[in-house]
Amino acid sequence: MSENSSNVELPNPLDPEETMSRDQIESIQLARLQETLAYAYDRVPLYKEKYDTAGVHPSDLKELPDLAKFPFTEKEDLRKTYPFGMFAVPQHEVARIHASSGTTGRATVVGYTQSDLDDWAKLGARCLRLSGVKPGWKVHNAYGYGLFTGGLGAHAAAERLGTTVIPMSGGQTDKQITLIQDFAPHAILCTPTYLLTIGDAMQKRGIDPASTSLKVAVLGAEPWTEEMRHELETMFQIDACDIYGLSEVMGPGVAGESNVTKDGSHIWEDHFRPEIVDAFDETKVLGDGEPGELVFTSLTKKALPIIRYRTHDLTRLLPGTARPGHRRMGRITGRSDDMIIMRGVNLFPSQIEEIALRVPGLSPHFRLEITRPGRMDQLAVLIERREDCTSDRADAAARELQREIKIHVGSSCEIRVVDPGSLERSSGKLKRIYDLRNK
């Protein structure tokens, strides 16, 4: 294939469901919800037990708001039924198994039939297309392969779209840079913090990240801010777009962001029914525009139907723009289980990122350390200065960051500005919070 062949515009049609009206989408949702609830009740003992205990039956769902009558599914439900107790099909119909890392407890195991994998690839391809990736492009996939859904999920999506996939996986940053230079990909798929790691490593080798062939980055698997988008787009001279997913619901491809509007990820609501519930009172289902915890119900999954799954991701639902029939998610502001409560004030790592990237001289590389030197918890923000930031400027930047956090978050914290390259770099998902209270 000649290098110029990538300039040929290949057909890139939308799926018919992408252009449906809101009424059409909700009509599909109601029919598929009724089918899914009955399917899960009949095939998964845990759902039958939960619904019988709660006094509800799938036949009670007459209209979409009736979904709120049904109990939530929690990560702990998947752990209790480990490994395959949530599967709704016999083993010979399960085409693939994925699992979480299990770093905070027993791993959650998910399965896919072949039809599930086909849907996953189709929805992932929708996301990539919406973000500006085109058939015929070369796509560098730096999501981790293996039990984590990111690598294989993104890979199948890129193949389904008609791109040439470079399955690099995560880590080996020097090799990532070599392949980006040698293979000249048009798009890269990875976490936002890992793309930042690649960019920093390029600069240390004397390579301008903006000089690469990359045009689009599709980034997910961790919360990130508009300030981080600006940082990456400026560094690489690319369009950086979000992609959302989690293994219990499907994997990357549940929702994707347009490179034209860049206003949040559109949820593919012909396959998923999202809700927002009050993070402090789960009985309250909130309206569009109100912030809370994101809850998902699958509408088409066969191996592992998931009903009202609490994601712990905090966001809000907004009307569709690039795909008007499908609602958007606002940016994930954090996870309810990642929330730091400091003297009665709720704080998320993404808030620190948002504020820090507005302070001249400070880089996006930071970590949060929680200690308890006495009777009260203390928060320290360790953040790298930029290369061109002198010690005097770093001291002033630290004071400004401390003041801005106090004003906008309402919490006092210690700021420690450290030298460039001092903090751990991402090789996939980056750990931001270090709880040192028991050490």
N, C-alpha and C positions, 0 to 999 in steps of 0.2 A: 504493500500500500504506500503510495507516495505521500509525502508530507502535506502536499496541497489538497489531498482528498478531504482533509478535515474542514475545508472551506465550503464543501458541497452541502447545501441545505437538504437534509433528509426529512421525509414526512414525520410529523410529530403531533398526531391528532390527540385531542382531549378524549377522555372516557366520557360517554354520554351522561353519566351521573354527575360529572363535574359541573355541568351547565344547567342542572335542574334547579327549579325554583325552590324557595323555602317550603312552600306547601307540598310540593312533590316529595321533598326529602322527608318531611314529617310523616307523610302518608306511608312511605317505605319504612320509616322507623317503627311506626306503630305495628305494622304487620310483622316485621322481623322481631320486634320485642316480644310479641305474643308467642311466636314460634320458639324463640330462644328460651324464654322462661319455662315453657312446657318441656322443651328438650332437656334443659338442665335439671329440672325437677324429676323427670323420669329416669335420668341416666347417672346423676351424681348424688350419692347418698347424703353428702354434706348439705346440699341445697334442699333436699326433701326434708331433712331433719330441721334445718334452720327455718324453713317456711312453715312447717307444721307447728313448730314451737311458737312462732310469731303469729300463728292463726291466719296466714294468707295462703292463697293458692294462685297459680298462674292465670286461672280464669278471672281473677279479680282485676286484671289489667284491662280496662276498657278504653282508656285514653292515656296519653303520654304522662300527664302528671301523676297517674296512679303508680308509677314506678317507685315513688317515694314511700309506698306502703311496705316495700320489700326490704329485708335486712341488708346491711352492707356485707361485703366480702373484704376480709383483711389479709394482709400478708401472713398473719399467724394461722389463718385457715389453711393456706398452702403448706405451711410448716407442719401443722398437725396431721395432715393427710399425706405427708412425705412417704415415698417419692411420687406415686402415681394415683393417689386417691381422688384427685380432682379431675382425672381424665374421664371423658364421656364416651370414648370409643375403645374397643379392644386393642391390645398392643399391636396386632398385625396391621392395624390401620394408622398407626402413628409413624409418620415418615421421618420425623426428626425430634430430638429432645434438646432443649436449652435449659440453663439453670443460672441463678444468681451466684455471686461469689461466695455467699454465706459468711462474710466477714463479721457480721453482727448477729449471727445465729445460724441455725440450720438453713441450708440453701433452699430457695423456692424453685421448684421444677415445673417447667412448662413443656407442652407437647403440641405438635402440629400435624394435621393430616396433609395429604398432598394438596387438597383444595385450599387449606389454610395457607400453605406456602405460596400457592399461586396468588391468592388475595394479597398476601404480605408483599410479594414482589410488585404487584400491580399498584398498590397504594404507595409503596416506596418510590416507584417510578413517577407517580403523580407528583410527589414532593420534589424530586430532583428536577423534573420538567418545570414546575412552578418556580423553582429557584434559579432557573436560567440554564441548566445543564441541557445539552442538545445531543441527539443521536449522532453517532460518528465521532464524538469527542473521546479523548483519553481521560480516564478518571482514576486518580491516585487514591486508593482506599487505605487510610491509616487508622481505621478503627480496628480494635483487637479481634482476631478470629478465635473461635473456640466456643465454649459454653456461653460466653457473653453474646447477646443477640446482635451487637453492633456490627461486627465485621461481616458475617454471612448475610445479615439482613440488608445492609447497604450494598453488598456485592450483588445480591440477586436483583435488587432494585435497579442498579446501574446496568446490569445485563438486560433486564426487561426493557429498559428505555432504549437500548440499542447502542450503548457506548462500549468502548474497549476498556476493560477493568484491569488495573495494576494492583494486585492483591498484596500490598506491602505489609499490612497489619501494623500494630503499634510498636513503639520503641525503636532502637537502633537509629537514633536521630541522624547521625552522619550518613548512614546509608539512605535514609529518606531524602536527604539533600542531594546526594549523588543521583538518585533515580529521578528526582524532580528535574535536575539539570539535564540528565542524559535522555530521558524518555519524553520530556516536554509535555506533561499532562495539561489539560485545559481546566480541570476541576480537581479539588481535593476534598475528601470526606474525613473528618476527625472531630475531636473535641476542640472547643475554642482555646482552652489553655494549652493543648498540645500544638496547635498551629502557632501560638505565641512562642512556644519553646523552639519550634523549627525556625521561626523568623529570627529569634535571638541568636540561635546557633549559626544561621547564615551570616548574620552581621559580624559575628566573631571570626568567621572565616573570610571576611572581606567581600562577601556576596551581598548585593542589594536585593532584598526579597522582591522589590518591585520589578526587578529585571527578569523574573521567571516568566514562564508561559502561562501561569495560572490566571484564570479569569473569574472563577467562582469558587467559593468555599461553602460547603453545606455542613453546618456544625451543630452538634447536639450532645446529649448524654450528661450535661451538667448545666446549671443555670448560668446565664451570662447577661451582661447589660448592654445598653446602647453605647455606653462609653467604651466597652470592650470591642463592640462592632467597629466603632470609629478607629480605634487603635489598630485593629487588624486590617481594615480596608485601607487605611493610610499606609501602613507598613508594606502591604503586598500589592496595593493598587488593584483591588478585586472587589466583587460584590460578595458580602458575607451574609448568609441566610441561616435561619434556624430550622432544625428538624426535631420533631418530638416523638418519643415513644418510650415504652417501658415493657420489659419482657412479659410481665403478667397480663398485659393487655394485648400485645403483639410483638413489639420491638420497634425500631426506628421506622417511621412511616405512618404513624397514627395521625400526624399533622405536619404540615410543611408551610414554609413562608415564601411569599412572592419576592423576587428580586426587583420588581417594579415598585410595589407599595411598601415593602419592609415594615409592615405594621402588625406583626404577629402571625402565628401559624394557623392556617385553616385546618380544621378537624374534618376528616372524611366521614361525614355524618350518615352516609349510606351504610357504613360498617360499624359505627360506634355512636352511642348516645351519651353525651357528656352532661354532667350536672355540676353545679357549684353548691357546696353546703357550708354553713357557718363553721369556721374552724374551731369555735368554742362551744357550739351547740349543734351537733350533727343532725338533729331533728329538723333543722331549718334549711330548706332548699331555697337558695337565693336566686334572684332574677338576673338577667343579663346586665353586665356592667358592675355588679357588686362583687367585691373581692372575697375570696374564701378558698376552700380546699376543693380540688378537682377530683371528681368521681367519674368512673367510666363503666359502661355496660357494653359488652360486645354484642353485635347483631348477627354475625355470620360465622363465628368460630365454631368448629366442630370438635376438635380434640379437647380443648379446654375452654368452654364458655365461661365468661367472667361476668358476674352480675353485681353492679354497684360497687366496684372495686375502689377503695380509698387509696389514692395515689400519694397523699400527703404533700403534693405539689400545690403551692399557693398561687393563684392567678384569678382571672375573671374571664367571662365569655362576652364576646363582642360581635356585632353583625358582620357578616362576610363582606369583603370588598373585591379582591381579585377573583374569588369564587363566591358570588353573592348568596348562593343557597346554603353554603356551609359556614357555620360560625367560626370566629377566630378565638384563639387563646391570647390573652395579654401575655407579656413576658412573665416567666416564672420568677416570682420575687424571692422564693426560697422554698424550703421544705419545712413543714411543721415539726418534723423530727430533727431538723438541723437548727432550729431556732435556739438562740442563746438568750436566756433571761437574766439580765444584769440589773439587780436592785429594782425589779419590777418593770424594767423596760425590755421589750422584745426587739431582738437584733438579728439580722441575717448577714452572712458573708457578702451577698450581692450588694447590700447597702454600702458596705465598706468599699467594695470595688467601684461602685458608682461615684462615690465621693472622692476617693483617692485619685481616680483618673482625671478629675477636674483640677487637681492641685499640681501646678508646674513643678517639675523636678522629681516627681514620684512616678514609679513604674507600676505596671499591673501585677507585679510579683509580690505577694504578701501572704502571711499566715496569721491566724488568730490563736493566741495561747490563753487558756483560762487557768488561773491558779487560785489558791486560797491560803495566802500567807497568814491570815488571822481568822477572824470569824466571818469575813465578807469575801465573796468572790471578786477577783480582779481580772480585767481583760487587758491584754497587751497586743498591739498590732505591730508586727514586724514587717517592714516594707522596704524594698530596695529603692535606692535613689537611681536616677538615670545616669548614664555615663558622663553627661555634660553638667551634672549638678555638683557644685562644690560643697564642702562641708558646711560653710556658712549658710548657703542656700538650703541645704538639707535640714538644718536646724529650724530655719524659718518655715519650711514646708511641713515639718513635723508639728510645729505649733498651729499652723493653719489647719492641718488635717484634724488635729485634736479638737480645735474649736468648731470645725464644721460638723464633726461627728456629734459633738455635744448639742449643737443647734438643731441638726436635722434628725438625729436619732434619739437624743435625750439622755445619752449615757456617757459617763466619763471613762476614759481609758488611757493607758500609757501608749505612747508611740515611740517605737525604736526604729530609726532609719539605719539600714545596713547597706553594705557595699554591693554593687552589681554582681550577680552570680552567686550570692551567699545562700540563697534559699533553694529548696528542692524544686526541681523542674518537673512538669507533667510529662508522663509517657502514656497518658490515656486520661482517666479521670483523676483530677488533682484533689488531694486532701487539703482542706482549708483550715479546719478546726482541730486544735490539739488540746485535749482536756488533760491538764497536768495536776488536777486537784488531788489525785491519789498517789502522786509520786513524790 
